[in-house]
Amino acid sequence: MSPTLKFFFVGATGYIGSSVLERFLDHPDASNFEFTALVRDPRKAEKFKQFGINATVGSFDDAQLVEDLTAAADVVVDAGNADDLGLTKSMLRGFKRGFQKTGKPSTFIHTSGTGVLVDDAAGLRTTDVIWNDADPDQIEQLPPTAPHRDVDLEILQADKEGYVRAYFVLPSTIYGMASGKFVDAGLANKHSVQVPALIKTSLDRGQAGMIGKGLNIWPNVHIDEAADFYIELFNAIKANPDAVGHGRGGFYILLNGEHTLYDVSKEIGRALVALGKATTEVPSTYTQEEVNKYFGGSNYLGTNSRGLANHSRSIGWKPKKTTQDFLASIGPEVEEIAKSKHL
Ligand SMILES: NC(=O)c1ccc[n+]([C@@H]2O[C@H](COP(=O)([O-])OP(=O)(O)OC[C@H]3O[C@@H](n4cnc5c(N)ncnc54)[C@H](OP(=O)(O)O)[C@@H]3O)[C@@H](O)[C@H]2O)c1
């Protein structure tokens, strides 16, 4: 019998994390897996135990706890916060301790994002700059100031030093409402980040909004297919760790199609009109006051972020859903968010 593989999940109640954890619970080898999760809501932690997960109550700021849980794990799946350097440093201390004890580097599947690829288009232009996840030399050109990059660089250094094997998953705009037993049990966040943010602000202002002219381009991937990737990656590592790129050669972009911000906002506008929440489908530009109010002054949603998922596909990941599916998912999400906000 092979020894039990100890997993530590960071962000288990999240949109991505819960979808991934659910798939690991259903893995054919799951009887050999032990799952631990760091959960900040004690009621959720209690409920997680009913699913056979050792849920420890705590926050990303509990440095010693994060370090200890990481040190005890063979595999860490992190879908917590791609920008939390403190959390990352705590995990890396844990990996180092684990390595000093066992002499074997643990596996670190870290969720970054294609936010690292962004420019400053402010919705006014598209770009021809396309980042290839199978080209480490190109990825290395990303500026250290790019979103998520400070965290990624810290992890890259740890991988280089050899005490952890790090794999960077870079989802693009993930869409679709998460589903499954954790959502049904009220344990998981079922909404993504970008499109729901546009929907909520559009509902608030009574018209779909966009940054600038909405000409900027982002890629998209469905939540189920994004979550499937983590399993494909894990299986590939388990089958032959030396055949799977890690560290500087370990970037995996998740996308299967692209959209302009305008396309998305237009679709939100259509749904708002159908629900009687707006009188025009046509999106308008967020004023500077609105950008300040809704997005903390950031034009992030007006950036371009373009990539190729060549490396992700090379390990056997085969996403099927396209931009058409993405745009079709927006109407139902507008309805759901409008209902939940009793608007
Ligand atoms: N969604 C996307 O389209 C997308 C695309 C690319 C990259 N990403 C990145 O992936 C990461 C996860 O995204 P997501 O959409 O899954 O977000 P999410 O649904 O908000 O999940 C975040 C998870 O982290 C937990 N968490 C946050 N702060 C915590 C703290 N201080 N202590 C303990 N737990 C904490 C949350 O717990 P609670 O349930 O208690 O809040 C939740 O489990 C983010 O960094 C995001 O930038 C997301």
The ligand as a Gaussian input file, in Angstrom:
#p B3LYP/6-31G(d) Opt

LIG

0 1
 N      -11.725000      34.125000     -10.091000
 C      -10.916000      34.419000     -11.103000
 O      -11.360000      34.700000     -12.246000
 C       -9.426000      34.400000     -10.895000
 C       -8.613000      34.400000     -12.038000
 C       -7.238000      34.411000     -11.859000
 C       -6.685000      34.432000     -10.602000
 N       -7.498000      34.438000      -9.509000
 C       -6.856000      34.499000      -8.187000
 O       -7.092000      33.306000      -7.476000
 C       -7.226000      33.577000      -6.076000
 C       -8.540000      32.960000      -5.587000
 O       -9.592000      33.475000      -6.357000
 P      -11.117000      33.115000      -6.100000
 O      -11.884000      33.693000      -7.241000
 O      -11.251000      31.675000      -5.780000
 O      -11.386000      34.002000      -4.804000
 P      -12.359000      33.738000      -3.546000
 O      -13.583000      33.025000      -3.976000
 O      -12.526000      35.049000      -2.874000
 O      -11.506000      32.762000      -2.609000
 C      -10.531000      33.214000      -1.708000
 C      -10.315000      32.151000      -0.659000
 O       -9.311000      32.585000       0.260000
 C       -9.868000      32.672000       1.566000
 N       -9.294000      33.814000       2.275000
 C       -9.135000      35.076000       1.809000
 N       -8.520000      35.838000       2.748000
 C       -8.308000      35.033000       3.810000
 C       -7.689000      35.224000       5.075000
 N       -7.181000      36.414000       5.421000
 N       -7.618000      34.182000       5.912000
 C       -8.137000      32.975000       5.569000
 N       -8.728000      32.715000       4.380000
 C       -8.803000      33.747000       3.521000
 C      -11.362000      32.840000       1.362000
 O      -12.034000      32.475000       2.543000
 P      -13.507000      33.025000       2.908000
 O      -14.469000      32.050000       2.270000
 O      -13.531000      32.997000       4.385000
 O      -13.640000      34.398000       2.327000
 C      -11.554000      31.879000       0.202000
 O      -11.495000      30.547000       0.647000
 C       -7.200000      35.116000      -5.937000
 O       -5.933000      35.525000      -5.551000
 C       -7.471000      35.613000      -7.333000
 O       -6.800000      36.832000      -7.605000
 C       -8.854000      34.415000      -9.629000

